[in-house]
């Protein structure tokens, strides 16, 4: 796991910190950005193994960041899982159309479930 870099792009500092701690405890490398502009820059520079991306953020929202990332990232493409409070089917559908691997609703997902989903994501990827 230690070789896996996860980029968390989340503007709620407390949540980002708790999530980063939980993932680091599991053995992942984690980097945190608090807005979509910085998140895009780091994603293009470091090509993380997974991006946990908030929808609503300052400077650049999650959908804009994902669209710009997909246009300019060279393979291998960093997979993105949206992590947000928006529980709107149209947003979920457009996120998946833009190439997101999945979607978690903050209010409905515990920290343990997030870590489990990340673990499962990498397990599935390893089996392919």
C-alpha positions as CSV (number, residue, x, y, z in Angstrom):
1,X,0.0,0.0,0.0
2,X,2.8,2.4,0.8
3,X,3.6,2.9,-2.9
4,X,0.0,4.0,-3.5
5,X,-0.5,7.8,-3.5
6,X,-4.0,9.1,-2.7
7,X,-4.8,12.8,-3.4
8,X,-7.6,14.2,-1.3
9,X,-9.1,17.3,-2.7
10,X,-11.4,18.6,0.1
11,X,-12.0,22.1,1.4
12,X,-13.3,21.0,4.9
13,X,-10.0,20.9,6.7
14,X,-11.1,18.8,9.6
15,X,-12.6,16.1,7.3
16,X,-9.6,16.1,5.0
17,X,-7.3,15.7,8.1
18,X,-9.3,12.8,9.6
19,X,-9.5,11.1,6.2
20,X,-5.8,11.5,5.5
21,X,-5.0,10.1,9.0
22,X,-7.2,7.1,8.4
23,X,-5.7,6.3,5.0
24,X,-2.1,6.8,6.3
25,X,-2.9,4.5,9.2
26,X,-3.8,1.9,6.5
27,X,-0.4,2.4,4.9
28,X,-1.2,4.7,2.0
29,X,0.7,7.9,1.1
30,X,-1.6,10.8,1.2
31,X,-1.5,14.4,-0.1
32,X,-4.3,16.9,0.7
33,X,-5.3,20.0,-1.3
34,X,-8.1,22.3,-0.2
35,X,-9.3,23.6,-3.6
36,X,-9.7,22.3,-7.1
37,X,-7.0,24.5,-8.6
38,X,-4.3,23.2,-6.4
39,X,-5.8,19.7,-6.7
40,X,-5.5,19.8,-10.5
41,X,-1.9,21.1,-10.3
42,X,-0.8,18.3,-7.9
43,X,-2.7,15.6,-9.8
44,X,-0.9,16.6,-13.0
45,X,2.5,16.7,-11.3
46,X,2.3,13.6,-9.2
47,X,-0.2,11.4,-11.1
48,X,-1.8,9.9,-7.9
49,X,-3.1,6.3,-7.8
50,X,-6.5,7.6,-6.7
51,X,-8.1,11.0,-6.2
52,X,-10.8,11.5,-3.6
53,X,-12.5,14.6,-4.9
54,X,-15.1,16.9,-3.3
55,X,-17.7,18.4,-5.7
56,X,-18.1,21.8,-4.1
57,X,-14.9,23.7,-3.5
58,X,-13.3,27.1,-3.9
59,X,-11.4,28.2,-7.0
60,X,-12.5,25.2,-9.1
61,X,-15.3,22.7,-8.4
62,X,-14.8,19.0,-8.6
63,X,-16.5,18.5,-12.0
64,X,-14.4,21.3,-13.5
65,X,-11.2,19.8,-12.0
66,X,-12.1,16.3,-13.3
67,X,-12.9,17.6,-16.8
68,X,-9.6,19.6,-17.0
69,X,-7.7,16.7,-15.6
70,X,-9.1,14.3,-18.2
71,X,-8.2,16.7,-21.0
72,X,-4.6,17.2,-19.9
73,X,-3.4,14.1,-18.0
74,X,-1.2,11.7,-19.9
75,X,-1.7,8.0,-19.2
76,X,-1.8,6.4,-16.8
77,X,-5.0,8.3,-15.9
78,X,-5.6,8.8,-12.2
79,X,-8.9,7.3,-11.1
80,X,-11.3,9.6,-9.3
81,X,-13.9,8.9,-6.7
82,X,-16.2,11.8,-5.9
83,X,-16.8,12.5,-2.2
84,X,-19.5,15.0,-1.6
85,X,-22.7,16.1,0.2
86,X,-24.6,16.4,-3.1
87,X,-27.0,13.6,-3.4
88,X,-28.3,14.5,-6.8
89,X,-28.7,11.8,-9.5
90,X,-27.9,14.1,-12.4
91,X,-24.6,15.1,-10.7
92,X,-23.8,11.5,-10.0
93,X,-24.6,10.6,-13.7
94,X,-22.4,13.4,-15.1
95,X,-19.6,12.5,-12.7
96,X,-19.6,8.9,-14.0
97,X,-19.9,10.1,-17.6
98,X,-16.8,12.2,-17.1
99,X,-14.9,9.1,-16.0
100,X,-15.3,9.0,-12.2
101,X,-14.9,5.5,-10.7
102,X,-17.5,6.1,-8.1
103,X,-19.4,8.4,-5.8
104,X,-19.7,8.6,-2.0
105,X,-22.1,10.8,-0.1
106,X,-20.3,12.3,3.0
107,X,-23.3,12.2,5.3
108,X,-24.0,8.6,4.4
109,X,-20.5,7.2,4.5
110,X,-18.5,6.5,7.6
111,X,-14.7,6.9,7.8
112,X,-14.4,3.1,8.0
113,X,-16.5,2.7,4.9
114,X,-14.4,5.2,3.0
115,X,-11.2,3.3,3.9
116,X,-12.8,0.0,3.0
117,X,-13.9,1.4,-0.4
118,X,-10.4,2.6,-1.1
119,X,-9.0,-0.8,-0.2
120,X,-11.6,-2.6,-2.4
121,X,-10.8,-0.2,-5.3
122,X,-7.1,-1.2,-5.2
123,X,-7.9,-4.9,-4.7
124,X,-10.2,-4.9,-7.8
125,X,-7.5,-3.0,-9.8
126,X,-4.8,-5.6,-8.8
127,X,-7.0,-8.5,-9.9
128,X,-7.4,-7.1,-13.4
